[in-house]
């Protein structure tokens, strides 16, 4: 899926499912916020995700156990938006929400990625000791990952520069 395709798809979702709570308050805000981030508009992304805050830990109907994938994506995207806006403390709080709900995340990739993003947020906030721990947690989870995955390489490189 390209960025070019995302907006028409989100518009179609909105048109076809105007009363669907998960579409209105989870999927559409996350998709549109990611589009805003792609256009270097973190403030707009944060604003778009505010409608979702009351539903942060509410699961869309398709997220019944064990398939919780996507349930916490708006929180994750909000954390990314705060990172892009250079608001490290706010970003850290969002990624902490994900890590505090591991039983919801289960094996969703954002569960591992939240450790990395938390590390980045803590670096931004100046808390290097906690950032190191977050990076170590991510790298431990991904110790058997394909070494050519770009985000894995970035994480190792970023971790190596922490003092």
N, C-alpha and C positions, 0 to 999 in steps of 0.2 A: 504494500500500500504506500503510495507516494503522498507527499503533502498536497499535491495537486488534486488527488482523489479524496482526501479527507473531508474537505468542506462540503462537497456535494453529498457525500455519504452521511455526514452529520445532519445536513438539511433534510435528506430523505428520511432519516430516523425520526427527526422532529415532526415531519409531516405525517408519517405513517403511524406514529405512536404518541400522539399529543398528550394523552392522559397517563402514560406509563411512567411511574415514579422513578424507576431505575434509569430510564432513558433521560428524563428531564433533569434529574438531580445527581446522576453519577456519570453516565457515559458522555452526554453532550458537553457538560462543563469540562471534563477531562480532555476530550478531543479538541474542543475549541481553545482550551488553555495551551495545549501542546502546539497548536497552530500559532497562537500568539507568541509563544517562546521561540518558535522557528523564525518569526518575524522580529525577534529581539524586542519584545514588548512584555517584560516580566510583570509590570504593574497591571497591565490588562489581564494577564493570565491569573494573577492573584485575585483580581476583581471577579473574573468569570467563575472562579472556584468558590467564592463566598456563599453562593446559593446552596452549595453542597455541604457546608460545614455541619448543619444539623443532622445530616445523614452519614457522617464520617464512618461510623461503625455499624451502620445498618447495611445488611446484605441484600443485593438485588436477588430476585426470585431464582435466577439461574445459578446462584452461588451456593446451593445446598451442598452439604458435605458429601463427598470430600472435594468438590470442585469449587473452591473459594477464589479461583483466579479472577483478578480484576476488581475485587471488592474494595481494596484500599488504594487503588490507582489514583483517585483524586487527591488523596493525602500525599502520595508520592509526588505527583505532578506539582502540587502546591509547594512541597519542599524544594523541588527543582526551580520553581519560579522565585522563591525566596533566595535561593543560591544565586540565580541570575541577577537578582536585584541587590545583591551583596548584603543581605540581611541574614547573617549567619545564625544568630540565636533563634530567629523564627524558623529558619530551615531545619535546624537541629531539633526543635520541638516537633516538627512534622515527622521527621524520620524516627524520632523516639516513639511516636504514636504507633508506628508500624511495628517497631521492635517490641513494644509492650504488648502486642497482640499476636504473638507467634502462633497461637492456636487457631487464629483466623487465617493467617498467611500460609501456614503449612509449607508447601513446596513451591509457592508462587515465586518467580524470580525476584520480585521486588523485596522479598524478605532478606535475601542476601545483599542485594544492591543497596538497601537502606543502610547497611553497615558502612559501605563505602561512602555514600552521600552524607551520612552523619559525620564521618571522618572529615570530609571536605568542609562541612558546615562548622565543625569545631576548629579546624585550622583557621577558617575565616574569622571565627570569634576569638582566636588567640589561645584556645585551650589545647595546647600541643600534647600534653600527656593523655588526655581523654581521646584526642584525635588518633594518636598512635594505637590505642586499644581498639578503636573502631576499625581502623585499617587492618590491624592484626586479625580481628574477628572475620572481616571479609576475606582476607587472604587465606585464613584457615579453612573457611567454608569452600573456597575455590582452589584448594591446594592441588586437586587432581584435574583442574580445568585445562582445556587446550591452551597451551602457552601463547598461541598466536591470536587469541581473542583481544581486540584492541582495548576494551575497558579493563581487562585483567592486566595488560601491559602498562596502561596508564596508572592503575592503582599501585602496582609494584614500584613504578618510577616515582610516583608522588610519595609513597611511604618511605622510600630510600632518602628523600630529601628532608624528611622531618628530623629535627634535632632536639 
